[in-house]
Amino acid sequence: MRITSTSCICPVLVCLCFVQRCYGAAHHGSIKVTRNQTKQVEGETEVHHRPKRGWVWNQFFVLEEHMGPDPQYVGKLHSNSDKGDGSVKYILTGEGAGTIFIIDDTTGDIHSTKSLDREQKTHYVLHAQAIDRRTNKPLEPESEFIIKVQDINDNAPKFTDGPYIVTVPEMSEMGTSVLQVTATDADDPTYGNSARVVYSILQGQPYFSVDPKTGVIRTALHNMDREAREHYSVVIQAKDMAGQVGGLSGSTTVNITLTDVNDNPPRFPQKHYQLYVPESAQVGSAVGKIKANDADTGSNADMKYTIINGDGSGVFSISTDKETREGILSLKKPLNYEKKKSYTLNIEGANTHLDFRFSHLGPFKDVTMLKIIVGDVDEPPLFTMPSYVMEVYENAKIGTAVGTVTAQDPDTASSLVRYFIDHNTEEDRYFTIDASTGTIKTAKIFDREETPWYNITVAASEIDNPGLVSHVPVGVRILDVNDNPPELAREYDVVVCENAKPGQVIQTITATDKDYSANGARFHFYLDERLSLNPNFTLRDNEDNTASILTRRRRYSRTTQDIYYLPVLISDGGVPPLSSSSTLTIRVCACERDGRVRTCHSEAFLSSAGLSTGALIAILLCVVILLAIVVLFITLRRSKKEPLIISEEDVRENVVTYDDEGGGEEDTEAFDITALRNPSAAEELKYRRDVRPEVKPVPRHHLSSSLDSIDVQEFIKHRLAEADLDPSVPPYDSLQTYAYEGHRSEAGSISSLDSATTHSDQDYNYLGDWGPEFKKLAELYGEIESERTT
């Protein structure tokens, strides 16, 4: 099958189509011929070989953007098997078949029904096939071919990144590269000149130029000055068809800004300046400003101002304000119109960042002269001293002069000055001042120990102009007078051991004095001479403002006396000297051999004997148990009843045996004392029923009458007579119990309780070496001996 194309319908492209068709037939198409050998038919002697006709095809071309009313003819399909009788049917499949491209199935003509855009799709791949209409069998193998969209110049160049903003330093050399711009063309760059772009500059000459092929923009002038012109707007055009007539074009804008370089030195607008400064200006305050102009910007315009010479360089200083780039003139020393009325300064302003490429344009600094006129101002009075320190003794009388302040008017008029105290604080009310002379006096009586220092503020003003006031601080020191006696530094807890030795130091005391050290630094300690010599303790002055308490006895006893009081006199070294008396309390305590205190309470003997708390509790518990057993035993004994007489031979007296000493009148076991206190109870007296008395009993009414008339002593005598005269009864002891104690025996006591008071020459010190078991015994005998010695 042969594919032919007749798409070259444009008269301008007739030659191009002819060349293209010949080129396609020679290179893009091929004819494939295959020979099919058939079997030999019986009866035939010769075999005929018929070559199979293949597709004849090439590459189709179709112009883009076709705007004609009829479909655009693309090409024709033809098979060698087609005899022109319509028995061959052509079929077209692939991209756009049936929608964009249609085929006449009888003739094989292909048409394009739509306008195509090469920039959207450059080619289409399709398949062609010829079949027999009667049998629907393919006559030729399926063949693939391409329909390529032919480009036309329908797209103008575009700058996709524009507009552009770019900078270039000022004073750059000619030809300095600024920016490269690039335009893109959507047309086919491989076909014709539709996509061949040429650059040109439409606006921006003569400052800049552009390379027509590369699009590089460069400076076109020497020494472009930013201070003369800073911004430029350059328009660049890109045109296709290599810039020929009829080509399409596009443009963009490039905004170019010249950046600053330090090519301008600073300059003062004037060579001479004059500044007025009043003499009342405060030290450290800004008194004026000065500025040198610099056409540059940013760091290239940074400035530093200095005073290079002049008679006011020591009075004024200058600094630079980084924001405004101004020189700030400040006052270093106070001005005085009466001494100097004007100053002259030479001020230099210089750039801090230099560019040596432009040093030939310098020097990058400038100098101007500043004359400062000092203005006369009515000033407040000036004190002769910046501050005053005065002294006055405590307890001084009200109105005592403390000191004098002096102030003068510094102006030439020399007005009179008035003094007064600013009563801003309570301390200012403690003093008064003479308004004319400035003499300060006391307004109260001061106590140095309460407040040793006062700070007041004295003001001075001119009489003619009271609004001008100056102040000065005055410190008043209160001097000390010896008006406080010394006293003990603290409360002392003095302890002396029972086994202390004579001359032993038991406490060192110190004293303190509220007065200043000059009036109380040396203290003297001594005992009151008006009292008799203390036999227990003595005082020793160590002559270093301390004193020691010493013992005078060998031993002390808590049982005898557990607290001693020692009066101590203390005097200072002031003029006149003052003294005071203090009493020390000394406690007697039991101590270990190394001097450690065990106890200071006289009742804690068991603890001093070395018994622990647990041992004491155990002992007390045992004592309670024993007492309970004894009470229980006595109770049972009383509840048991025994016959008065077991047998005739058992004759016992009414004797009660005690295991402890008698209780005197409280003992009622043997006899009820109420019988003696109440004689009327004698009526109930009964005689013994176990013997028959021979004496007739006294009648009841006689006995009652006699008892009412006698007292107890007479009653006892009566009963004693009855017992003595009755021979049938034994002498019962219960009847001889009396309600009073007898006289002391002439033989004396044989008890050992008072044996400790007897004198003995024996030394019991060896008991202290027998161990802790004999410690209490050694202390008791040691105390007896020390008391006897005392």
QUIQUITA-V9863 format. One record per backbone hydrogen bond with DSSP energy under -1.0 kcal/mol. NH is the residue of the N-H (numbers start at 1). CO is the residue of the C=O. If there is no record, write none. Layout:
# QUIQUITA-V9863
NH/CO + NH/CO
This chain:
# QUIQUITA-V9863
2/78 + 3/56 + 4/76 + 9/7 + 13/10 + 14/11 + 17/13 + 18/14 + 19/15 + 20/16 + 21/17 + 22/18 + 23/19 + 24/20 + 25/21 + 26/22 + 27/23 + 29/24 + 44/41 + 52/34 + 56/1 + 60/146 + 62/148 + 64/150 + 65/116 + 72/112 + 74/110 + 75/110 + 76/4 + 77/108 + 78/2 + 82/79 + 89/131 + 90/105 + 91/129 + 93/127 + 95/125 + 97/94 + 98/101 + 99/96 + 100/96 + 101/96 + 102/111 + 104/109 + 108/104 + 110/75 + 111/102 + 112/72 + 113/100 + 120/117 + 121/117 + 124/147 + 126/145 + 127/93 + 128/143 + 129/91 + 131/89 + 132/137 + 133/87 + 136/132 + 139/130 + 140/130 + 143/128 + 145/126 + 147/124 + 148/60 + 149/122 + 150/62 + 154/152 + 158/184 + 164/253 + 166/255 + 168/257 + 170/259 + 171/224 + 175/219 + 176/173 + 178/217 + 179/217 + 181/215 + 184/158 + 198/239 + 199/212 + 200/237 + 202/235 + 203/235 + 207/204 + 208/204 + 209/218 + 211/216 + 215/211 + 217/179 + 218/209 + 219/176 + 220/207 + 229/225 + 232/256 + 234/254 + 235/203 + 236/252 + 237/200 + 238/250 + 239/198 + 240/248 + 241/193 + 242/196 + 243/240 + 244/241 + 247/244 + 250/238 + 252/236 + 254/234 + 255/164 + 256/232 + 257/166 + 258/230 + 259/168 + 263/261 + 267/293 + 273/369 + 275/371 + 277/373 + 279/375 + 281/278 + 284/331 + 285/282 + 287/329 + 288/329 + 290/327 + 293/267 + 300/297 + 301/298 + 302/299 + 304/350 + 306/348 + 308/346 + 312/344 + 313/310 + 316/312 + 317/330 + 319/328 + 321/326 + 325/321 + 327/290 + 328/319 + 329/288 + 330/317 + 331/285 + 332/315 + 333/315 + 339/336 + 340/336 + 343/372 + 345/370 + 346/309 + 347/368 + 348/306 + 349/366 + 350/304 + 351/364 + 352/302 + 358/355 + 359/356 + 361/358 + 362/359 + 365/363 + 366/349 + 368/347 + 369/271 + 370/345 + 371/273 + 372/343 + 373/275 + 374/341 + 375/277 + 382/408 + 384/406 + 388/473 + 390/475 + 392/477 + 394/479 + 395/446 + 396/393 + 399/442 + 400/397 + 402/440 + 403/440 + 405/438 + 408/382 + 418/461 + 419/435 + 420/459 + 422/457 + 424/422 + 429/426 + 430/427 + 432/441 + 434/439 + 438/434 + 440/403 + 441/432 + 442/400 + 443/430 + 450/447 + 451/447 + 454/476 + 456/474 + 458/472 + 459/420 + 460/470 + 461/418 + 463/416 + 468/465 + 470/460 + 472/458 + 474/456 + 475/388 + 476/454 + 477/390 + 478/452 + 479/392 + 483/481 + 487/512 + 489/510 + 494/585 + 496/587 + 498/589 + 500/497 + 503/551 + 504/501 + 506/549 + 509/547 + 512/487 + 519/516 + 520/517 + 521/517 + 524/571 + 526/569 + 531/528 + 538/550 + 540/548 + 542/546 + 547/509 + 548/540 + 549/507 + 550/538 + 551/504 + 552/536 + 556/498 + 561/557 + 564/586 + 566/584 + 568/582 + 569/526 + 570/580 + 571/524 + 572/578 + 580/570 + 582/568 + 584/566 + 586/564 + 587/494 + 588/562 + 589/496 + 590/599 + 592/596 + 595/592 + 598/590 + 599/590 + 604/601 + 605/603 + 608/604 + 609/605 + 610/607 + 611/606 + 616/612 + 617/613 + 618/614 + 619/615 + 620/616 + 621/617 + 622/618 + 623/619 + 624/620 + 625/621 + 626/622 + 627/623 + 628/624 + 629/625 + 630/626 + 631/627 + 632/628 + 633/629 + 634/630 + 635/631 + 636/632 + 637/633 + 638/634 + 639/635 + 651/649 + 655/653 + 666/663 + 667/664 + 675/672 + 676/673 + 677/673 + 678/674 + 681/678 + 682/679 + 683/680 + 684/681 + 685/682 + 703/699 + 704/700 + 705/701 + 706/702 + 707/703 + 708/704 + 710/706 + 715/711 + 716/712 + 717/713 + 718/714 + 719/715 + 720/716 + 721/717 + 722/718 + 723/719 + 724/720 + 725/721 + 726/722 + 732/730 + 735/732 + 736/733 + 757/754 + 758/755 + 767/764 + 768/765 + 769/766 + 770/767 + 774/771 + 775/772 + 778/774 + 779/775 + 780/776 + 781/777 + 782/778 + 783/779 + 784/780 + 785/781 + 786/782 + 787/783 + 788/784 + 789/785 + 790/786
